[in-house]
Amino acid sequence: MRIGVLSDTHLRSPNPTLEYILEDLLADTESILHAGDIVGSDVLDFLEIRGVIAVCGNMDDYEISRAIPQVRIIPAAGKRIALIHGWGSRDGLEDRILGHFQADRPDIIVYGHSHVPFWGKVEDVLMFNPGSAGQSRKMGRGTVGLIEIEDGNISATILSVDRENQGST
């Protein structure tokens, strides 16, 4: 199973880069997750029409925070994926998020907020941050992600979005 992942679009309305990400870069995925900071309700509508599963983030407007939850648990290929945005400083972000799931650990936690791509284990839990679809602090350009679940194994990849050429990996 291939799952597209994006976060931190920070858009008031859909733009050509977002359209490229959903309709080209992540087109061959079975589902797409958005880890919050959508920002504008027109963008949420654009995402929902395309079947994107999203949570709200700290920068989302009132309409978005009322329309979608802060946390979701998504079953995928026999695994449980937690989808959450995150909060506070970048320092300690993964630990704060992990603490939220202390009582019920998922197989993987997908999150955003820091704009910094991350794939790895924290306290034996896989955590994946695709960075920011608009801009990554670490990579200087937009990034999104791809999660693959095959035969019970989970892998993830960061994909770079080249805004000038409408995308490259």
DSSP file (Angstrom, degrees, kcal/mol; ACC not computed):
  #  RESIDUE AA STRUCTURE BP1 BP2  ACC     N-H-->O    O-->H-N    N-H-->O    O-->H-N    TCO  KAPPA ALPHA  PHI   PSI    X-CA   Y-CA   Z-CA
    1    1 A M              0   0    0      0, 0.0   148,-2.5     0, 0.0     2,-0.5   0.000 360.0 360.0 360.0 134.7    0.0    0.0    0.0
    2    2 A R  E     -A  148   0A   0    146,-0.2    28,-3.1    26,-0.1    29,-1.0  -0.945 360.0-172.5-112.7 126.7    1.3    3.5   -0.9
    3    3 A I  E     -Ab 147  31A   0    144,-3.0   144,-2.9    -2,-0.5     2,-0.2  -0.976  14.2-143.9-123.5 121.5    0.2    6.5    1.1
    4    4 A G  E     -Ab 146  32A   0     27,-2.7    29,-2.8    -2,-0.5     2,-0.4  -0.588  19.0-164.7 -80.1 146.1    0.9   10.0    0.2
    5    5 A V  E     +Ab 145  33A   0    140,-2.5   140,-3.3    -2,-0.2     2,-0.3  -0.996  14.8 162.1-137.1 131.1    1.6   12.4    3.1
    6    6 A L  E     + b   0  34A   0     27,-2.4    29,-2.5    -2,-0.4     2,-0.3  -0.960   5.7 174.4-140.7 163.9    1.7   16.2    3.2
    7    7 A S        +     0   0    0    136,-0.4   126,-2.8    -2,-0.3   127,-0.3  -0.970  53.7  31.8-156.8 164.5    1.6   18.9    5.9
    8    8 A D        +     0   0    0     28,-2.6   126,-1.0    -2,-0.3   127,-0.4   0.883  52.8 159.2  50.5  54.0    1.9   22.6    6.5
    9    9 A T        -     0   0    0     28,-0.5    29,-0.2    27,-0.3    -1,-0.1   0.850  25.5-164.7 -72.6 -33.5    0.5   23.8    3.1
   10   10 A H        +     0   0    0     27,-2.6     2,-0.4     1,-0.2    29,-0.2   0.912  31.9 147.3  49.9  53.3   -0.3   27.2    4.7
   11   11 A L  B     -e   39   0B   0     27,-2.0    29,-1.9    26,-0.2    32,-0.2  -0.939  47.7-160.9-121.7 141.5   -2.5   28.3    1.8
   12   12 A R  S    S+     0   0    0     -2,-0.4    30,-0.5     1,-0.3    31,-0.3   0.734  89.1   9.8 -84.6 -27.0   -5.6   30.5    1.8
   13   13 A S  S    S-     0   0    0     29,-0.1    -1,-0.3    28,-0.1    30,-0.1  -0.983  95.6 -84.7-147.7 155.9   -6.7   29.0   -1.6
   14   14 A P        -     0   0    0      0, 0.0    29,-0.0     0, 0.0    -2,-0.0  -0.245  46.4-168.9 -59.7 148.0   -5.5   26.1   -3.7
   15   15 A N     >  -     0   0    0     28,-0.0     4,-2.2     1,-0.0     3,-0.2  -0.832  38.2 -95.2-131.9 172.1   -2.5   26.8   -6.0
   16   16 A P  H  > S+     0   0    0      0, 0.0     4,-2.5     0, 0.0     5,-0.1   0.823 121.3  56.1 -60.2 -31.6   -0.9   25.0   -8.9
   17   17 A T  H  > S+     0   0    0      2,-0.2     4,-2.5     1,-0.2     5,-0.1   0.925 108.2  46.8 -67.6 -42.9    1.8   23.5   -6.7
   18   18 A L  H  > S+     0   0    0     -3,-0.2     4,-2.4     2,-0.2     5,-0.3   0.920 112.6  50.3 -63.2 -42.9   -0.8   21.9   -4.4
   19   19 A E  H  X S+     0   0    0     -4,-2.2     4,-2.9     1,-0.2     5,-0.3   0.921 110.8  49.6 -60.2 -43.8   -2.7   20.6   -7.5
   20   20 A Y  H  X>S+     0   0    0     -4,-2.5     4,-2.2     1,-0.2     5,-2.2   0.925 109.7  51.5 -60.5 -45.1    0.6   19.2   -8.8
   21   21 A I  I  <>S+     0   0    0     -4,-2.5     5,-2.3     3,-0.2    -2,-0.2   0.937 118.8  35.6 -58.0 -48.5    1.3   17.4   -5.5
   22   22 A L  I  <5S+     0   0    0     -4,-2.4    -2,-0.2     3,-0.2    -1,-0.2   0.893 126.2  35.5 -75.2 -40.5   -2.1   15.8   -5.3
   23   23 A E  I  <5S+     0   0    0     -4,-2.9    -3,-0.2    -5,-0.3    -2,-0.2   0.630 135.0  11.8 -95.7 -14.2   -2.7   15.0   -9.0
   24   24 A D  I ><5S+     0   0    0     -4,-2.2     3,-1.1    -5,-0.3     4,-0.3   0.655 125.1  43.7-123.6 -61.8    0.8   14.2  -10.2
   25   25 A L  I 3 <S+     0   0    0     -5,-2.2     3,-0.2     1,-0.3    -3,-0.2   0.874 131.3  24.3 -61.3 -40.4    3.4   13.7   -7.5
   26   26 A L  T > <S+     0   0    0     -5,-2.3     3,-1.3    -6,-0.4    -1,-0.3   0.112  89.4 114.3-110.1  20.1    1.1   11.6   -5.2
   27   27 A A  T <  S+     0   0    0     -3,-1.1    -1,-0.1     1,-0.3    -2,-0.1   0.810  70.6  57.0 -63.8 -32.4   -1.2   10.3   -8.0
   28   28 A D  T 3  S+     0   0    0     -4,-0.3     2,-0.3    -3,-0.2    -1,-0.3   0.071  86.0 106.9 -92.5  27.6   -0.2    6.6   -7.7
   29   29 A T    <   -     0   0    0     -3,-1.3   -26,-0.2     1,-0.1     3,-0.1  -0.705  68.1-138.3-101.2 156.4   -1.1    6.4   -4.0
   30   30 A E  S    S+     0   0    0    -28,-3.1     2,-0.3    -2,-0.3   -27,-0.2   0.711  87.0   1.2 -85.6 -21.8   -4.0    4.6   -2.5
   31   31 A S  E     -b    3   0A   0    -29,-1.0   -27,-2.7    -5,-0.1     2,-0.4  -0.980  64.3-140.6-156.7 162.9   -4.7    7.4    0.0
   32   32 A I  E     -b    4   0A   0     19,-0.4    21,-2.7    -2,-0.3     2,-0.4  -0.996  12.4-160.8-131.7 134.2   -3.3   10.8    1.0
   33   33 A L  E     -bc   5  53A   0    -29,-2.8   -27,-2.4    -2,-0.4     2,-0.5  -0.887   3.2-159.5-112.8 143.7   -3.0   12.2    4.5
   34   34 A H  E     -bc   6  54A   0     19,-2.6    21,-1.6    -2,-0.4   -27,-0.3  -0.988   6.4-156.0-123.8 121.6   -2.6   15.8    5.5
   35   35 A A        -     0   0    0    -29,-2.5    77,-0.2    -2,-0.5    78,-0.1  -0.068  51.2 -89.5 -92.5  33.8   -1.0   16.5    8.9
   36   36 A G  S    S+     0   0    0     19,-0.3   -28,-2.6   -30,-0.2   -27,-0.3  -0.037  88.5  98.8  93.1 172.7   -2.5   20.0    9.5
   37   37 A D        +     0   0    0    -29,-0.2   -27,-2.6   -30,-0.2   -28,-0.5   0.928  40.7 147.9  61.0  53.2   -1.9   23.7    8.9
   38   38 A I        -     0   0    0    -29,-0.2   -27,-2.0    17,-0.2     2,-1.1   0.905  31.8-170.5 -71.6 -47.5   -4.1   23.7    5.8
   39   39 A V  B     +e   11   0B   0    -29,-0.2    22,-1.2    22,-0.1     2,-0.4  -0.542  51.8  61.0  90.3 -58.8   -5.0   27.3    6.8
   40   40 A G  S >> S-     0   0    0    -29,-1.9     4,-1.7    -2,-1.1     3,-0.7  -0.797  70.2-137.8-106.3 142.7   -7.9   28.2    4.4
   41   41 A S  H 3> S+     0   0    0     -2,-0.4     4,-2.4     1,-0.3     5,-0.2   0.790 105.2  61.7 -65.2 -27.5  -11.3   26.5    4.2
   42   42 A D  H 3> S+     0   0    0    -30,-0.5     4,-1.9     2,-0.2    -1,-0.3   0.865 104.4  49.6 -63.7 -34.2  -11.1   26.6    0.3
   43   43 A V  H <> S+     0   0    0     -3,-0.7     4,-2.5   -31,-0.3    -2,-0.2   0.902 108.1  52.3 -70.1 -41.5   -8.0   24.4    0.6
   44   44 A L  H  X S+     0   0    0     -4,-1.7     4,-3.0     2,-0.2     5,-0.2   0.929 109.5  49.6 -59.2 -44.6   -9.8   22.0    2.9
   45   45 A D  H  X S+     0   0    0     -4,-2.4     4,-2.3     1,-0.2    -1,-0.2   0.921 110.3  50.7 -58.7 -44.2  -12.6   21.7    0.3
   46   46 A F  H  X S+     0   0    0     -4,-1.9     4,-0.9     1,-0.2    -2,-0.2   0.897 113.7  45.2 -59.2 -43.6  -10.1   21.1   -2.4
   47   47 A L  H ><>S+     0   0    0     -4,-2.5     5,-2.3     1,-0.2     3,-0.5   0.919 111.6  51.2 -67.4 -45.2   -8.5   18.4   -0.3
   48   48 A E  H ><5S+     0   0    0     -4,-3.0     3,-1.7     1,-0.3    -2,-0.2   0.872 103.8  57.5 -64.5 -37.6  -11.8   16.7    0.7
   49   49 A I  H 3<5S+     0   0    0     -4,-2.3    -1,-0.3     1,-0.3    -2,-0.2   0.835 108.6  48.6 -59.1 -32.0  -13.0   16.5   -3.0
   50   50 A R  T <<5S-     0   0    0     -4,-0.9    -1,-0.3    -3,-0.5    -2,-0.2   0.330 121.1-109.8 -92.3   6.5   -9.8   14.5   -3.7
   51   51 A G  T < 5 +     0   0    0     -3,-1.7   -19,-0.4     1,-0.2    -3,-0.2   0.648  58.6 163.0  79.5  15.3  -10.4   12.2   -0.7
   52   52 A V      < -     0   0    0     -5,-2.3     2,-0.5    -6,-0.1    -1,-0.2  -0.488  33.5-139.1 -70.7 135.2   -7.5   13.5    1.4
   53   53 A I  E     +c   33   0A   0    -21,-2.7   -19,-2.6    -2,-0.2     2,-0.3  -0.858  34.4 176.2 -95.3 123.7   -7.7   12.6    5.1
   54   54 A A  E     -c   34   0A   0     -2,-0.5     2,-0.3   -21,-0.2   -19,-0.2  -0.875  27.9-156.8-132.9 158.9   -6.7   15.5    7.2
   55   55 A V        -     0   0    0    -21,-1.6   -19,-0.3    -2,-0.3    15,-0.2  -0.888  34.4-105.3-122.8 161.0   -6.3   16.8   10.8
   56   56 A C        -     0   0    0     13,-2.2    29,-0.4    -2,-0.3     2,-0.2  -0.541  31.3-156.0 -87.3 155.6   -6.3   20.5   11.8
   57   57 A G    >   -     0   0    0     -2,-0.2     3,-1.2    28,-0.1   -21,-0.1  -0.626  36.0 -90.7-119.9-179.9   -3.2   22.3   12.9
   58   58 A N  T 3  S+     0   0    0     28,-0.4   -22,-0.0     1,-0.2    29,-0.0   0.668 122.8  49.3 -70.3 -17.4   -2.4   25.3   15.0
   59   59 A M  T 3  S+     0   0    0      2,-0.0    -1,-0.2     0, 0.0     2,-0.1   0.429  84.0 116.2-100.1   0.0   -2.6   27.8   12.1
   60   60 A D    <   -     0   0    0     -3,-1.2   -20,-0.1     1,-0.1    -4,-0.0  -0.409  67.9-113.2 -73.8 145.3   -5.9   26.5   10.7
   61   61 A D     >  -     0   0    0    -22,-1.2     4,-2.3    -2,-0.1     3,-0.3  -0.148  33.6 -95.5 -73.1 172.8   -8.9   28.9   10.7
   62   62 A Y  H  > S+     0   0    0      1,-0.2     4,-1.6     2,-0.2     5,-0.2   0.868 122.1  55.7 -58.0 -42.4  -12.0   28.4   12.9
   63   63 A E  H  > S+     0   0    0      1,-0.2     4,-1.4     2,-0.2    -1,-0.2   0.907 110.4  45.4 -59.4 -42.6  -13.9   26.7   10.1
   64   64 A I  H  > S+     0   0    0     -3,-0.3     4,-2.2     1,-0.2     3,-0.2   0.922 109.4  53.9 -67.9 -43.7  -11.2   24.1    9.7
   65   65 A S  H  < S+     0   0    0     -4,-2.3    -1,-0.2     1,-0.2    -2,-0.2   0.770 113.3  44.4 -65.5 -23.2  -10.8   23.5   13.4
   66   66 A R  H  < S+     0   0    0     -4,-1.6    -1,-0.2    -5,-0.2    -2,-0.2   0.745 114.3  49.8 -85.3 -25.8  -14.6   22.8   13.6
   67   67 A A  H  < S+     0   0    0     -4,-1.4    -2,-0.2    -3,-0.2    -3,-0.2   0.794 114.3  32.0 -87.2 -30.0  -14.7   20.6   10.5
   68   68 A I  S  < S-     0   0    0     -4,-2.2   -13,-0.1    -5,-0.1   -12,-0.1  -0.935  81.5-109.9-132.4 153.3  -11.9   18.2   11.1
   69   69 A P        -     0   0    0      0, 0.0   -13,-2.2     0, 0.0     3,-0.1  -0.185  16.8-127.2 -76.9 169.5  -10.4   16.6   14.3
   70   70 A Q  S    S+     0   0    0    -15,-0.2    15,-0.6     1,-0.2     2,-0.4   0.697  95.2  28.6 -84.2 -23.0   -6.9   17.2   15.8
   71   71 A V  E     -F   84   0C   0     13,-0.1     2,-0.3   -17,-0.1    -1,-0.2  -0.998  63.9-179.9-141.2 140.6   -6.1   13.5   15.8
   72   72 A R  E     -F   83   0C   0     11,-2.0    11,-3.0    -2,-0.4     2,-0.5  -0.989  18.4-148.7-136.0 148.6   -7.1   10.5   13.7
   73   73 A I  E     -F   82   0C   0     -2,-0.3     9,-0.2     9,-0.2    -2,-0.0  -0.985  21.7-167.8-113.8 121.5   -6.2    6.8   13.8
   74   74 A I  E     -F   81   0C   0      7,-3.5     7,-2.9    -2,-0.5     2,-0.3  -0.936  14.5-140.8-115.5 121.9   -6.3    5.4   10.3
   75   75 A P  E     +F   80   0C   0      0, 0.0     2,-0.3     0, 0.0     5,-0.2  -0.650  29.5 169.8 -78.1 136.5   -6.1    1.6    9.6
   76   76 A A  E >   -F   79   0C   0      3,-2.7     3,-2.2    -2,-0.3    -2,-0.0  -0.902  62.1 -24.4-152.6 118.1   -3.9    0.8    6.6
   77   77 A A  T 3  S-     0   0    0     -2,-0.3    75,-0.2     1,-0.3     3,-0.1   0.855 126.3 -47.8  49.7  43.1   -2.7   -2.6    5.4
   78   78 A G  T 3  S+     0   0    0      1,-0.3    -1,-0.3    71,-0.0     2,-0.3   0.529 121.0 103.7  79.1   5.6   -3.1   -4.1    8.9
   79   79 A K  E <   -F   76   0C   0     -3,-2.2    -3,-2.7    -5,-0.0     2,-0.5  -0.782  67.6-127.5-115.5 161.1   -1.3   -1.2   10.6
   80   80 A R  E     -F   75   0C   0     -2,-0.3    27,-1.8    -5,-0.2    28,-1.6  -0.951  21.0-165.5-111.8 121.0   -2.5    1.7   12.6
   81   81 A I  E     -Fg  74 108C   0     -7,-2.9    -7,-3.5    -2,-0.5     2,-0.5  -0.923   7.1-152.6-107.5 123.7   -1.4    5.2   11.5
   82   82 A A  E     -Fg  73 109C   0     26,-2.8    28,-3.5    -2,-0.5     2,-0.5  -0.818   9.2-160.2 -92.0 133.7   -1.9    8.1   13.9
   83   83 A L  E     +Fg  72 110C   0    -11,-3.0   -11,-2.0    -2,-0.5     2,-0.3  -0.973  26.0 145.5-118.7 121.9   -2.3   11.4   12.2
   84   84 A I  E     -F   71   0C   0     26,-2.3    28,-0.3    -2,-0.5   -13,-0.1  -0.970  41.8-139.5-150.7 155.9   -1.6   14.6   14.3
   85   85 A H        -     0   0    0    -15,-0.6    27,-2.2   -29,-0.4     2,-0.2   0.951  38.6-136.9 -85.6 -57.7   -0.2   18.0   13.7
   86   86 A G        -     0   0    0     25,-0.2   -28,-0.4    27,-0.1     2,-0.3  -0.498  12.7-137.1 115.2 169.9    2.0   18.8   16.7
   87   87 A W        +     0   0    0     -2,-0.2     9,-0.1     2,-0.2    10,-0.1  -0.986  48.6  20.9-160.4 159.2    2.5   21.9   18.8
   88   88 A G  S    S-     0   0    0     -2,-0.3     4,-0.1    25,-0.0     5,-0.1  -0.254  96.8  -5.3  78.6-162.1    5.0   24.1   20.6
   89   89 A S        -     0   0    0      2,-0.2    -2,-0.2     1,-0.1    25,-0.1  -0.184  60.6-122.1 -63.8 154.6    8.8   24.3   19.9
   90   90 A R  S >  S+     0   0    0      2,-0.1     3,-1.9    24,-0.1     4,-0.4   0.865  94.6  89.4 -63.6 -35.2   10.6   22.1   17.4
   91   91 A D  T 3  S+     0   0    0      1,-0.3    -2,-0.2     2,-0.1     0, 0.0  -0.493 105.9   3.3 -65.7 122.4   12.7   21.0   20.3
   92   92 A G  T 3> S+     0   0    0     -2,-0.3     4,-2.3    -4,-0.1    -1,-0.3   0.540  89.6 132.8  81.4   7.2   11.1   18.0   21.9
   93   93 A L  H <> S+     0   0    0     -3,-1.9     4,-2.6     1,-0.2     5,-0.2   0.928  71.2  48.6 -58.1 -48.7    8.2   17.9   19.4
   94   94 A E  H  > S+     0   0    0     -4,-0.4     4,-2.7     1,-0.2    -1,-0.2   0.895 111.4  50.4 -60.8 -40.3    8.5   14.2   18.8
   95   95 A D  H  > S+     0   0    0      2,-0.2     4,-2.1     1,-0.2    -1,-0.2   0.898 110.5  49.4 -65.2 -40.3    8.5   13.4   22.5
   96   96 A R  H  X S+     0   0    0     -4,-2.3     4,-1.1     2,-0.2    -2,-0.2   0.932 113.9  45.7 -63.8 -44.9    5.4   15.6   23.1
   97   97 A I  H >X S+     0   0    0     -4,-2.6     3,-0.8     1,-0.2     4,-0.7   0.935 111.6  51.4 -64.0 -45.7    3.6   13.9   20.3
   98   98 A L  H >< S+     0   0    0     -4,-2.7     3,-1.2     1,-0.3    -1,-0.2   0.885 104.7  58.0 -58.5 -39.6    4.6   10.4   21.4
   99   99 A G  H >< S+     0   0    0     -4,-2.1     3,-1.4     1,-0.3    -1,-0.3   0.805  96.5  63.0 -60.6 -30.1    3.4   11.3   25.0
  100  100 A H  H << S+     0   0    0     -4,-1.1    -1,-0.3    -3,-0.8     3,-0.2   0.793 108.6  41.6 -64.0 -27.8   -0.1   11.9   23.5
  101  101 A F  T << S+     0   0    0     -3,-1.2     3,-0.3    -4,-0.7    -1,-0.3   0.051  78.0 120.8-107.9  23.3   -0.2    8.3   22.4
  102  102 A Q  S <  S+     0   0    0     -3,-1.4     3,-0.3     1,-0.2    -1,-0.2   0.874  78.3  42.2 -55.7 -42.7    1.3    6.8   25.6
  103  103 A A  S    S+     0   0    0      1,-0.3     2,-0.3    -3,-0.2    -1,-0.2   0.756 127.6  27.0 -80.0 -24.6   -1.7    4.7   26.5
  104  104 A D  S    S-     0   0    0     -3,-0.3    -1,-0.3    -4,-0.1    -2,-0.1  -0.716  77.2-161.1-143.6  86.2   -2.4    3.4   22.9
  105  105 A R        -     0   0    0     -3,-0.3     2,-0.1    -2,-0.3    -3,-0.1  -0.526   7.4-150.9 -75.8 126.2    0.7    3.3   20.7
  106  106 A P        -     0   0    0      0, 0.0   -25,-0.2     0, 0.0    20,-0.1  -0.305  27.7-110.1 -81.3 175.8    0.0    3.1   16.9
  107  107 A D  S    S+     0   0    0    -27,-1.8    19,-0.9     1,-0.3     2,-0.3   0.832 100.5   7.8 -75.4 -32.9    2.4    1.5   14.4
  108  108 A I  E     -gh  81 126C   0    -28,-1.6   -26,-2.8    17,-0.1     2,-0.5  -0.994  65.2-146.5-148.5 143.7    3.4    4.8   13.0
  109  109 A I  E     -gh  82 127C   0     17,-2.4    19,-2.9    -2,-0.3     2,-0.5  -0.964  11.7-162.7-113.1 123.7    2.8    8.5   13.9
  110  110 A V  E     +gh  83 128C   0    -28,-3.5   -26,-2.3    -2,-0.5     2,-0.3  -0.912  25.3 154.9-104.1 129.8    2.5   11.0   11.0
  111  111 A Y        -     0   0    0     17,-2.2    20,-0.3    -2,-0.5   -26,-0.2  -0.868  22.6-174.0-146.2 175.6    2.9   14.6   12.1
  112  112 A G        +     0   0    0    -27,-2.2     2,-1.6   -28,-0.3     4,-0.1  -0.213  41.0 107.6-137.5-131.3    3.9   18.1   10.9
  113  113 A H  S    S+     0   0    0    -77,-0.2   -27,-0.1     1,-0.2   -23,-0.1  -0.274  78.8  66.0  79.4 -48.1    4.3   21.5   12.5
  114  114 A S  S    S-     0   0    0     -2,-1.6    23,-0.2     2,-0.2    -1,-0.2   0.686  87.8-138.4 -82.2 -16.8    8.1   21.8   12.5
  115  115 A H        +     0   0    0     16,-0.2    22,-0.8     1,-0.2    17,-0.7   0.543  68.7 118.4  66.9   8.5    8.5   22.0    8.6
  116  116 A V        -     0   0    0     15,-0.2    15,-0.4    20,-0.2    -1,-0.2  -0.920  67.9-126.0-109.0 117.1   11.5   19.7    9.1
  117  117 A P        +     0   0    0      0, 0.0     2,-0.3     0, 0.0    -5,-0.1  -0.307  35.5 174.3 -60.1 141.4   11.3   16.2    7.4
  118  118 A F  E     +I  129   0C   0     11,-2.3    11,-3.0     2,-0.0     2,-0.3  -0.978  17.4 173.4-151.1 136.6   11.9   13.3    9.8
  119  119 A W  E     +I  128   0C   0     -2,-0.3     2,-0.3     9,-0.2     9,-0.2  -0.929  40.7  84.2-141.9 117.9   11.7    9.5    9.5
  120  120 A G  E    S-I  127   0C   0      7,-1.9     7,-3.1    -2,-0.3     2,-0.4  -0.987  70.8 -67.3 174.4-175.9   12.8    7.3   12.3
  121  121 A K  E     -I  126   0C   0     -2,-0.3     2,-0.4     5,-0.2     5,-0.2  -0.823  29.6-173.9-101.9 137.9   12.1    5.6   15.6
  122  122 A V  E >  S-I  125   0C   0      3,-2.4     3,-1.5    -2,-0.4    -2,-0.0  -0.986  83.4 -16.9-126.7 118.5   11.4    7.5   18.8
  123  123 A E  T 3  S-     0   0    0     -2,-0.4    -1,-0.1     1,-0.3     3,-0.1   0.902 129.5 -53.9  49.7  45.9   11.1    5.1   21.8
  124  124 A D  T 3  S+     0   0    0      1,-0.2     2,-0.5     0, 0.0    -1,-0.3   0.624 114.9 115.7  66.6  16.4   10.5    2.2   19.4
  125  125 A V  E <   - I   0 122C   0     -3,-1.5    -3,-2.4   -17,-0.0     2,-0.2  -0.969  67.9-123.7-114.8 130.0    7.6    4.0   17.5
  126  126 A L  E     -hI 108 121C   0    -19,-0.9   -17,-2.4    -2,-0.5     2,-0.4  -0.520  31.2-170.8 -69.7 133.6    8.0    4.9   13.9
  127  127 A M  E     -hI 109 120C   0     -7,-3.1    -7,-1.9    -2,-0.2     2,-0.4  -0.991   6.1-171.2-131.0 138.0    7.5    8.6   13.3
  128  128 A F  E     +hI 110 119C   0    -19,-2.9   -17,-2.2    -2,-0.4    -9,-0.2  -0.981  10.3 177.1-136.4 122.9    7.2   10.4   10.0
  129  129 A N  E     - I   0 118C   0    -11,-3.0   -11,-2.3    -2,-0.4   -17,-0.2  -0.987  14.3-161.1-120.2 117.9    7.1   14.2    9.3
  130  130 A P        -     0   0    0      0, 0.0     2,-0.2     0, 0.0    29,-0.2   0.503  36.6-129.7 -76.8  -0.7    6.9   15.0    5.5
  131  131 A G        -     0   0    0    -15,-0.4     2,-0.5   -20,-0.3   -15,-0.2  -0.577  51.5 -34.9  83.0-154.8    8.1   18.6    6.2
  132  132 A S        -     0   0    0    -17,-0.7    11,-2.8     9,-0.2  -124,-0.2  -0.907  39.6-148.6-109.3 129.5    6.2   21.4    4.7
  133  133 A A  S    S+     0   0    0   -126,-2.8     9,-0.2    -2,-0.5  -124,-0.2   0.782 105.2  41.1 -63.3 -25.1    4.5   21.1    1.3
  134  134 A G  S    S-     0   0    0   -126,-1.0     8,-0.5  -127,-0.3     2,-0.3   0.880 134.1 -16.7 -88.3 -43.9    5.2   24.8    0.9
  135  135 A Q        -     0   0    0   -127,-0.4     2,-0.5     6,-0.2    -1,-0.3  -0.929  53.2-144.0-165.6 137.5    8.6   25.1    2.3
  136  136 A S     >  -     0   0    0      5,-0.7     4,-2.3    -2,-0.3   -20,-0.2  -0.906   9.9-148.8-105.7 130.9   11.0   23.0    4.5
  137  137 A R  T  4 S+     0   0    0    -22,-0.8   -21,-0.1    -2,-0.5    -1,-0.1   0.857 101.2  40.9 -62.9 -34.2   13.3   24.8    6.9
  138  138 A K  T  4 S+     0   0    0    -23,-0.6    -1,-0.2     1,-0.1   -22,-0.1   0.888 125.4  31.6 -82.1 -40.7   15.9   22.1    6.5
  139  139 A M  T  4 S-     0   0    0      2,-0.2    -2,-0.2     1,-0.0    -1,-0.1   0.590  93.5-132.8 -99.8 -11.7   15.7   21.5    2.7
  140  140 A G  S  < S+     0   0    0     -4,-2.3     2,-0.3     1,-0.1    -3,-0.1   0.303  80.0  62.7  81.0 -11.6   14.8   25.0    1.5
  141  141 A R  S    S-     0   0    0     -6,-0.1    -5,-0.7     1,-0.0    -2,-0.2  -0.879  98.7 -69.9-136.7 171.3   12.0   23.9   -0.8
  142  142 A G  E     - D   0 161A   0     19,-0.6    19,-3.3    -8,-0.5     2,-0.3  -0.265  48.0-169.6 -63.3 146.9    8.7   22.1   -0.3
  143  143 A T  E     + D   0 160A   0    -11,-2.8  -136,-0.4    17,-0.2     2,-0.3  -0.985  11.1 176.8-136.4 149.1    8.6   18.5    0.7
  144  144 A V  E     - D   0 159A   0     15,-2.4    15,-3.1    -2,-0.3     2,-0.3  -0.775  21.3-128.0-133.8-179.3    6.0   15.8    0.9
  145  145 A G  E     -AD   5 158A   0   -140,-3.3  -140,-2.5    -2,-0.3     2,-0.4  -0.887   7.9-149.5-137.5 167.2    6.2   12.1    1.8
  146  146 A L  E     -AD   4 157A   0     11,-2.2    11,-2.3    -2,-0.3     2,-0.4  -0.990  10.8-164.2-136.0 124.4    5.4    8.6    0.7
  147  147 A I  E     -AD   3 156A   0   -144,-2.9  -144,-3.0    -2,-0.4     2,-0.5  -0.915   7.0-165.8-106.4 135.1    4.7    5.7    3.1
  148  148 A E  E     -AD   2 155A   0      7,-2.9     7,-2.5    -2,-0.4     2,-0.5  -0.987   5.9-170.3-123.4 129.9    4.8    2.2    1.8
  149  149 A I  E     + D   0 154A   0   -148,-2.5     2,-0.4    -2,-0.5     5,-0.2  -0.970  18.1 161.1-119.0 116.2    3.4   -0.8    3.7
  150  150 A E  E >   - D   0 153A   0      3,-2.3     3,-2.2    -2,-0.5    -2,-0.1  -0.984  67.5 -13.0-141.6 126.6    4.3   -4.1    2.2
  151  151 A D  T 3  S-     0   0    0     -2,-0.4     3,-0.1     1,-0.3    -1,-0.1   0.850 128.6 -53.7  52.7  38.4    4.2   -7.5    3.9
  152  152 A G  T 3  S+     0   0    0      1,-0.3     2,-0.3   -75,-0.2    -1,-0.3   0.342 112.7 120.4  82.5  -7.6    3.9   -5.8    7.3
  153  153 A N  E <   -D  150   0A   0     -3,-2.2    -3,-2.3     2,-0.0     2,-0.5  -0.726  49.7-152.2 -93.6 140.7    7.0   -3.7    6.7
  154  154 A I  E     +D  149   0A   0     -2,-0.3     2,-0.3    -5,-0.2    -5,-0.2  -0.943  19.2 168.4-114.1 128.4    6.7    0.1    6.8
  155  155 A S  E     -D  148   0A   0     -7,-2.5    -7,-2.9    -2,-0.5     2,-0.3  -0.931  12.3-161.1-131.5 160.5    9.1    2.4    4.9
  156  156 A A  E     -D  147   0A   0     -2,-0.3     2,-0.4    -9,-0.2    -9,-0.2  -0.990   3.6-165.4-143.8 150.6    8.9    6.1    4.1
  157  157 A T  E     -D  146   0A   0    -11,-2.3   -11,-2.2    -2,-0.3     2,-0.5  -0.991  17.8-134.6-136.0 141.1   10.5    8.5    1.6
  158  158 A I  E     -D  145   0A   0     -2,-0.4     2,-0.4   -13,-0.2   -13,-0.2  -0.848  22.2-158.7 -93.3 130.4   10.7   12.3    1.5
  159  159 A L  E     -D  144   0A   0    -15,-3.1   -15,-2.4    -2,-0.5     2,-0.3  -0.933  10.7-134.6-111.8 133.2    9.9   13.8   -1.9
  160  160 A S  E     -D  143   0A   0     -2,-0.4     8,-1.1   -17,-0.2     2,-0.6  -0.668   9.9-145.8 -86.3 138.6   11.1   17.2   -2.9
  161  161 A V  E     -D  142   0A   0    -19,-3.3     2,-0.9    -2,-0.3   -19,-0.6  -0.926   6.4-158.1-106.4 114.6    8.7   19.6   -4.6
  162  162 A D      > -     0   0    0     -2,-0.6     5,-3.2     1,-0.2     4,-0.5  -0.815   3.7-166.2 -93.1 103.6   10.4   21.8   -7.2
  163  163 A R  T   5S+     0   0    0     -2,-0.9     3,-0.5     3,-0.2    -1,-0.2   0.831  83.6  54.0 -63.0 -34.5    8.1   24.8   -7.5
  164  164 A E  T   5S+     0   0    0      1,-0.2    -1,-0.2    -3,-0.1    -2,-0.0   0.915 120.2  31.3 -67.7 -42.1    9.7   26.1  -10.7
  165  165 A N  T   5S-     0   0    0     -3,-0.1    -1,-0.2     3,-0.0    -2,-0.2   0.270 114.5-112.5 -98.2  10.1    9.4   22.8  -12.6
  166  166 A Q  T   5S-     0   0    0     -4,-0.5    -3,-0.2    -3,-0.5    -2,-0.1   0.826  80.7 -22.1  57.7  35.0    6.2   21.8  -10.8
  167  167 A G      < -     0   0    0     -5,-3.2     2,-0.3  -143,-0.0    -6,-0.2   0.100  53.5-179.5 118.5 141.6    7.9   19.0   -9.0
  168  168 A S              0   0    0     -8,-1.1    -8,-0.1     1,-0.0    -6,-0.1  -0.957 360.0 360.0-160.1 158.6   10.7   16.5   -8.9
  169  169 A T              0   0    0     -2,-0.3    -8,-0.1   -10,-0.1    -9,-0.1   0.371 360.0 360.0-120.9 360.0   11.8   13.7   -6.6
